């Protein structure tokens, strides 16, 4: 199931990928991680550009409410999807020259 990081304040969303779940010894079935890409591709946390997208989204949403939700739990048409799709195009556009070291 697809998962998103959303901000209800700014109406922006970031696609985290598929929720990968595991059943644990205590019987609970919970999300272990999120994965974008093919089953044999790098994990999200091993992909520098995906880390950068996540950190930018978090920085932009400091002091704002952010939540992780699953597809169907929010109205996707009411949110701007950022940092998604083709790493070479959409993500590069979203990141721009971030982070700026001026300040």
PyMOL commands that set and color helices and strands:
alter all, ss='L'
color gray80, all
select helices_A, chain A and resi 44-46+48-60+76-78+87-95
alter helices_A, ss='H'
color red, helices_A
select strands_A, chain A and resi 2-7+12-23+29-35+66-70+80-82
alter strands_A, ss='S'
color yellow, strands_A
deselect
rebuild
show_as cartoon
